[in-house]
Amino acid sequence: MKKISAALTLSIATLATGFLVGACGDSSTPNGTANNATTATPAANSTITSNSKGLKIGSLLPTTGDLASVGQQMLGSVPLLVDTVNACGGVNGEPVTLVQVDDQTDPRAGAAGMTKLATLDKVAGVVGSFASSVSSAAVSIATPNKVMLVSPGSTSPVFTEKAQKGDYKGFWARTAPPDTYQALALAQLARKKGFKRVSTVVINNDYGVGFEKAFVQTFEKLGGTIVNKDKPVRYDPKAQTFDTEAAAAFAGKPDAVLAVLYAETGSLFLKAAYQQGVTKGVQILLTDGVKSPTFPEQVGKDGDKFILTGAIGTVPGSNGKALEAFNKLWKDKKGGAPGEYAPQAWDAAALLTLAAQAAKENTGVGIASKIREVSNGTGTEVTDVCEGLKLLKNGQKINYQGASGNVDVDANGDVVGVYDVWTVGDDGQIKVIDKVSPK
């Protein structure tokens, strides 16, 4: 991760020159499949419903950069939540305002965006980021500015460790479970399929290295061997060629290779490995960082065959009590079905609004003080955000049951979830074939 001091320096310089982190409203990243069904989004710094007295929240998500293909899938959730809340009376008697920023899948851009949201826009809470490295930069700015940051997808175990030390002072939570759980689920899946010897290759950032550490520990406890444990392969997030890393990751005749990647660079890595011929007879294990409908096409074909055919992976799934209603709302408003992490983004925004209403104040301090109470308390279970807001206005307590899951946020800002097991078919389509829960 970039040093925060450097990120702050860039943020100040960026703001001084009047540059605002831009979004790609119509997106240069493919996002037109029925599975995504995401309509064009407002520009990064656009505001939906302007009201100086009401609750103001932001989103800090990747519409460009290495994770754009995943970020685009969740982008519509936050404005959809804000529209829904405003249609039923808003929060604390006023409409909610939303400011959207593209973090570009880059810690420096994320720090600049978070600085803008906290100091210029003066938001009380932010949905974001997705990349763990970006959230690491953002939360270090959110915490001293008393802005509640709720990530729909930053899964690095580092956040749990720092929360336990009190680094975030309660201004951090996430609606996707940490990779300690996903790594456990994937390690159990690998052993279930009979893989005894596995190599790893990961993107060299909080997400990749954190996942690697958790997977290695779990897989070894289950009796497996990590072939390259003494020489782990960790690639530079800004690299463009991967021949050396591909050769190293597949050396030693592993049964499978765990590849913890981001889509843009990950597609180049997997293509390089295939072109070297080292993937033959080796199972590819993937994770949530590349799970998007466009990824098999990004990796490419050999003739009529998709290179990724037969690859399997895991991704945080959604099995919440509010999922059916969320899917229907998405279809009615946008058409099609929501993509990856859209339910988690919806729940992140929902928790910000519900916590503010419970606190009866539109501040980050208020949200932080009530977010666990509305998500993991003893109040009335609600799946509908508007119903929850109504009960809170009447002085009652609630326990929000989300679209992604029960979102029972614990003292470290973590939740436990279920994972979808997915594979790439002969036609290049990604199919969910099973669900696993870490045990």
C-alpha positions in Angstrom: 0.0 0.0 0.0 1.2 3.5 -0.7 2.2 5.5 2.3 -0.8 7.6 3.5 1.4 10.7 3.8 2.1 10.5 0.1 -1.5 9.9 -0.7 -2.5 13.0 1.4 0.2 15.1 -0.4 -1.3 14.1 -3.7 -4.8 14.8 -2.4 -3.9 18.3 -1.4 -2.1 19.0 -4.6 -5.0 17.6 -6.5 -7.6 19.7 -4.7 -5.4 22.8 -5.0 -5.4 22.6 -8.7 -9.2 22.1 -8.8 -9.0 18.6 -10.2 -11.8 16.4 -9.2 -11.5 12.7 -9.5 -13.5 11.8 -12.7 -15.9 9.0 -13.3 -16.7 7.3 -16.6 -20.4 7.7 -16.8 -20.8 5.6 -20.0 -17.8 3.5 -19.1 -15.0 2.4 -21.4 -15.2 -0.9 -19.6 -17.6 -3.5 -21.1 -20.7 -3.5 -19.0 -23.7 -4.1 -21.3 -24.6 -7.7 -20.5 -28.0 -8.6 -19.2 -26.4 -9.9 -16.1 -25.0 -6.4 -15.3 -27.9 -4.4 -16.6 -26.4 -1.2 -15.2 -27.6 2.0 -16.8 -25.3 5.0 -17.4 -24.3 6.6 -14.1 -23.9 10.2 -13.1 -20.5 11.7 -13.3 -18.2 11.1 -10.4 -18.9 14.3 -8.6 -22.5 14.6 -9.4 -24.9 15.1 -6.6 -28.3 13.5 -6.4 -30.8 15.6 -4.5 -29.1 18.7 -3.0 -30.0 19.6 0.6 -27.6 21.2 3.0 -29.6 20.2 6.1 -30.1 16.5 5.3 -27.8 13.5 5.5 -25.0 13.6 2.9 -23.3 10.4 1.9 -20.7 9.5 -0.7 -19.6 6.5 -2.8 -16.0 5.7 -3.6 -16.0 2.9 -6.1 -14.0 1.8 -9.1 -15.6 2.8 -12.4 -12.1 2.7 -14.1 -8.9 0.9 -13.5 -8.0 -2.7 -12.7 -11.3 -3.5 -11.0 -13.7 -1.5 -13.3 -15.4 -4.7 -14.6 -16.5 -5.5 -11.0 -17.0 -2.0 -9.9 -19.4 -1.2 -12.7 -21.7 -4.0 -11.5 -22.3 -2.5 -8.1 -22.3 1.2 -9.1 -26.1 1.5 -9.5 -26.9 0.2 -6.0 -26.1 3.3 -4.0 -28.2 5.8 -6.0 -31.0 3.3 -6.2 -31.0 3.1 -2.4 -30.9 6.9 -2.0 -33.8 7.2 -4.4 -35.8 4.6 -2.5 -35.1 6.3 0.9 -36.0 9.8 -0.4 -39.2 8.4 -1.9 -40.3 7.3 1.6 -39.4 10.6 3.4 -35.6 10.6 3.6 -33.6 10.5 6.9 -34.4 12.7 9.9 -37.1 14.4 8.0 -34.8 15.5 5.1 -33.8 14.1 1.7 -30.5 12.3 1.4 -27.7 13.7 -0.8 -25.3 11.5 -2.7 -21.9 12.4 -4.1 -20.2 9.8 -6.3 -16.4 9.5 -6.9 -14.4 7.1 -9.1 -11.4 5.8 -7.1 -9.8 4.5 -10.3 -8.7 1.3 -8.4 -5.8 3.3 -7.2 -4.9 4.2 -3.6 -3.7 7.7 -4.5 -6.9 8.5 -6.4 -8.9 6.9 -3.6 -7.1 9.1 -1.0 -7.8 12.2 -3.2 -11.4 11.2 -3.5 -11.8 10.5 0.2 -10.2 13.8 1.1 -12.6 15.6 -1.2 -15.7 13.8 0.2 -14.6 14.4 3.8 -13.3 18.0 3.6 -15.2 19.7 0.7 -18.4 17.7 0.4 -18.5 17.1 4.2 -20.3 13.7 3.9 -21.2 11.8 7.0 -20.6 8.4 5.5 -19.2 6.7 2.4 -19.9 3.5 0.6 -16.4 2.2 -0.4 -14.0 1.3 -1.5 -13.9 -2.0 -3.2 -10.1 -2.6 -3.5 -8.6 -3.3 -0.1 -5.6 -1.1 -1.0 -7.8 1.8 -1.8 -9.9 1.3 1.4 -6.7 1.3 3.4 -5.8 4.7 2.0 -9.4 6.0 2.4 -10.0 4.8 5.9 -6.9 6.6 7.2 -8.5 9.8 6.0 -12.1 9.0 7.0 -11.2 8.1 10.6 -9.6 11.5 11.7 -12.4 13.3 9.8 -15.0 11.2 11.6 -16.6 9.9 8.4 -18.1 6.4 8.6 -16.7 4.2 5.8 -18.6 1.0 4.9 -17.0 -1.1 2.2 -19.1 -3.5 0.0 -16.1 -5.5 -1.0 -12.7 -4.8 0.7 -12.0 -8.3 2.1 -8.4 -8.1 3.3 -7.9 -9.6 6.8 -5.7 -6.6 7.6 -8.8 -4.5 8.4 -9.8 -6.9 11.1 -6.3 -6.8 12.7 -6.3 -3.0 12.7 -9.8 -2.7 14.0 -8.8 -4.9 16.9 -6.0 -2.5 17.7 -8.5 0.4 17.7 -7.0 2.1 14.6 -10.3 3.0 13.1 -12.1 4.2 16.2 -15.4 2.6 15.0 -15.4 4.5 11.6 -15.0 1.3 9.6 -17.3 -1.6 8.6 -17.9 -3.8 5.6 -20.8 -5.8 4.2 -18.6 -8.5 2.5 -16.8 -11.0 4.8 -13.0 -10.9 5.2 -10.8 -13.2 3.2 -10.1 -15.3 6.2 -13.5 -16.8 5.6 -13.2 -17.0 1.8 -9.7 -18.5 2.0 -11.1 -21.1 4.4 -14.0 -21.8 2.0 -11.6 -22.1 -1.0 -9.1 -24.2 0.8 -11.9 -26.6 1.9 -13.1 -26.7 -1.7 -9.6 -27.5 -3.0 -9.2 -30.4 -0.6 -12.7 -31.7 -1.3 -11.7 -31.9 -5.0 -8.6 -33.9 -4.1 -5.9 -31.3 -4.7 -2.9 -32.0 -2.5 -0.2 -29.8 -3.9 -1.2 -26.2 -4.7 0.9 -23.1 -5.8 -0.1 -19.5 -5.3 0.2 -16.3 -7.3 -1.3 -13.1 -5.9 -1.4 -9.4 -6.7 1.0 -7.7 -4.4 -1.3 -5.6 -2.3 -3.4 -5.9 0.9 -6.0 -8.1 -0.8 -3.6 -10.5 -2.5 -1.1 -11.0 0.3 -3.8 -11.2 3.0 -5.7 -13.8 1.0 -2.5 -15.8 0.3 -1.6 -15.9 4.0 -5.0 -17.1 5.1 -5.2 -19.7 2.4 -1.7 -21.1 3.1 -2.5 -21.5 6.8 -5.8 -23.2 6.2 -4.7 -25.5 3.3 -1.8 -26.7 5.3 -4.0 -27.4 8.4 -6.2 -29.5 6.1 -3.1 -31.6 5.1 -2.3 -29.9 1.8 1.1 -28.7 0.6 1.9 -25.3 -0.8 4.5 -26.0 -3.5 6.0 -22.5 -3.6 5.6 -21.5 0.1 9.2 -20.5 0.4 9.1 -18.5 -2.9 5.7 -16.9 -3.1 4.8 -15.3 -6.4 3.4 -11.8 -5.9 3.1 -9.5 -9.0 3.3 -5.8 -9.2 -0.2 -4.3 -9.6 1.1 -1.9 -12.3 2.9 -4.7 -14.3 2.0 -5.3 -17.9 4.1 -8.5 -18.7 3.9 -11.6 -16.6 6.0 -14.3 -18.3 8.4 -14.7 -15.3 5.6 -14.8 -12.8 3.6 -17.3 -14.8 6.6 -19.7 -15.1 7.3 -19.4 -11.4 3.7 -19.9 -10.3 3.2 -23.1 -12.3 6.7 -24.6 -11.5 6.9 -27.8 -9.4 4.0 -29.6 -11.0 1.2 -28.4 -8.7 -2.3 -30.0 -8.9 -3.8 -26.5 -8.9 -2.7 -22.9 -8.8 -4.6 -20.4 -6.6 -4.6 -17.1 -8.5 -5.7 -14.1 -6.5 -5.9 -11.4 -9.2 -7.6 -8.3 -10.4 -9.3 -8.5 -13.7 -7.2 -6.3 -16.0 -3.7 -7.5 -14.9 -5.0 -11.0 -14.1 -6.2 -11.5 -17.6 -2.7 -10.7 -18.9 -1.1 -13.1 -16.3 -3.4 -16.0 -17.2 -3.0 -15.4 -20.9 0.8 -15.5 -20.5 0.7 -18.7 -18.5 -1.5 -20.4 -21.2 0.8 -19.2 -24.0 3.7 -20.8 -22.2 1.9 -24.1 -22.0 2.2 -24.4 -18.2 -1.5 -24.5 -17.5 -2.0 -27.9 -19.1 -3.3 -30.4 -16.6 -3.4 -27.8 -13.8 -6.6 -26.6 -12.2 -7.0 -22.8 -12.0 -8.5 -21.6 -8.7 -9.8 -18.0 -8.8 -11.4 -15.6 -6.4 -13.9 -12.7 -6.3 -11.4 -10.1 -7.7 -12.0 -11.4 -11.3 -15.6 -12.7 -11.1 -17.3 -10.7 -13.8 -19.1 -11.8 -17.0 -16.4 -10.1 -19.2 -13.4 -11.8 -17.6 -13.3 -15.0 -19.7 -13.4 -12.8 -22.8 -10.6 -10.6 -21.4 -8.4 -13.6 -20.9 -9.2 -14.7 -24.5 -9.5 -17.8 -26.6 -7.4 -20.3 -28.4 -9.4 -20.8 -31.6 -12.9 -21.5 -30.5 -12.0 -22.5 -26.9 -11.9 -20.1 -24.0 -8.6 -20.2 -22.2 -10.5 -20.1 -18.8 -12.8 -23.0 -19.6 -13.0 -25.2 -16.5 -11.5 -22.7 -14.1 -13.3 -22.6 -10.7 -13.5 -19.9 -8.1 -15.3 -18.5 -5.1 -17.1 -15.1 -4.5 -19.1 -13.8 -1.6 -22.6 -14.7 -2.3 -25.9 -13.2 -1.4 -28.6 -15.1 0.6 -30.2 -12.3 2.6 -33.9 -12.1 3.5 -34.1 -8.8 1.5 -32.5 -10.3 -1.7 -35.7 -11.2 -3.5 -37.1 -7.7 -3.0 -33.8 -6.1 -4.1 -33.6 -8.2 -7.3 -37.2 -7.2 -8.1 -36.6 -3.5 -7.5 -33.4 -3.7 -9.7 -35.3 -5.3 -12.5 -38.2 -2.8 -12.3 -35.9 0.2 -12.2 -32.9 -1.0 -14.4 -33.9 -4.2 -16.1 -32.1 -7.5 -15.9 -30.4 -8.7 -12.7 -27.8 -7.0 -10.5 -24.2 -8.0 -10.8 -21.5 -9.0 -8.3 -21.4 -7.1 -5.0 -24.5 -5.0 -5.9 -26.4 -6.4 -2.9 -23.4 -5.6 -0.6 -23.3 -2.1 -1.9 -27.1 -1.7 -1.3 -26.7 -2.9 2.2 -23.7 -0.6 2.9 -25.8 2.4 1.9 -28.8 1.1 3.8 -26.8 0.8 7.0 -25.5 4.4 6.7 -29.1 5.8 6.4 -30.6 3.5 9.1 -27.8 4.3 11.6 -28.2 8.1 11.0 -31.9 7.8 11.6 -31.3 5.7 14.8 -28.8 8.4 16.0 -31.2 11.2 15.1 -28.3 13.1 13.6 -26.7 13.3 10.2 -23.1 12.9 11.3 -20.4 10.3 11.0 -20.1 10.1 14.8 -23.9 9.4 15.0 -23.7 6.7 12.3 -20.7 5.1 13.9 -22.4 5.0 17.3 -25.5 3.2 15.9 -24.4 1.0 13.0 -24.0 -2.1 15.1 -27.3 -1.5 16.9 -29.3 -1.4 13.6 -27.4 -4.3 12.0 -26.8 -6.7 14.9 -29.1 -5.6 17.7 -32.1 -7.0 19.5 -34.7 -4.9 17.7 -37.5 -5.8 15.3 -36.2 -7.6 12.2 -36.8 -5.6 9.0 -35.8 -6.3 5.4 -37.4 -3.1 4.0 -35.3 0.0 4.5 -38.4 2.3 4.5 -40.0 0.1 7.1 -36.8 0.3 9.2 -36.7 4.1 8.9 -40.3 4.4 10.0 -39.8 2.2 13.1 -36.7 4.2 14.0 -38.5 7.5 13.6 -41.1 6.2 16.1 -38.4 5.4 18.6 -38.3 1.7 18.1 -35.1 -0.5 17.6 -34.5 -2.6 14.5 -32.3 -5.4 13.3 -31.7 -4.9 9.5 -31.7 -8.1 7.5 -29.9 -7.2 4.2 -29.9 -8.4 0.6 -26.4 -9.8 0.8 -27.0 -11.5 4.2 -28.0 -10.7 7.7 -25.1 -8.1 7.9 -24.5 -8.7 11.6 -21.6 -6.2 11.9 -19.3 -7.2 14.8 -17.0 -5.1 16.9 -14.3 -5.2 14.2 -16.7 -4.1 11.5 -16.9 -7.6 10.0 -19.7 -9.8 8.8 -19.8 -13.6 8.0 -21.2 -14.6 4.7 -21.9 -17.5 2.3 -19.8 -18.1 -0.8 -20.8 -19.0 -4.3 -18.7 -21.5 -6.2 -18.5 -20.6 -9.9 -16.9 -22.0 -13.0 -16.3 -21.0 -16.6 -18.2 -23.1 -19.2 -17.2 -24.0 -22.7 -19.2 -21.0 -24.0 -17.2 -18.6 -21.8 -20.2 -18.0 -19.5 -19.7 -17.9 -15.8 -22.1 -20.2 -13.9 -22.6 -20.6 -10.1 -22.5 -24.3 -9.4 -22.5 -24.5 -5.6 -22.5 -22.6 -2.3 -20.0 -23.1 0.5 -20.0 -21.8 4.1 -16.7 -21.7 5.9 -16.5 -24.0 8.9 
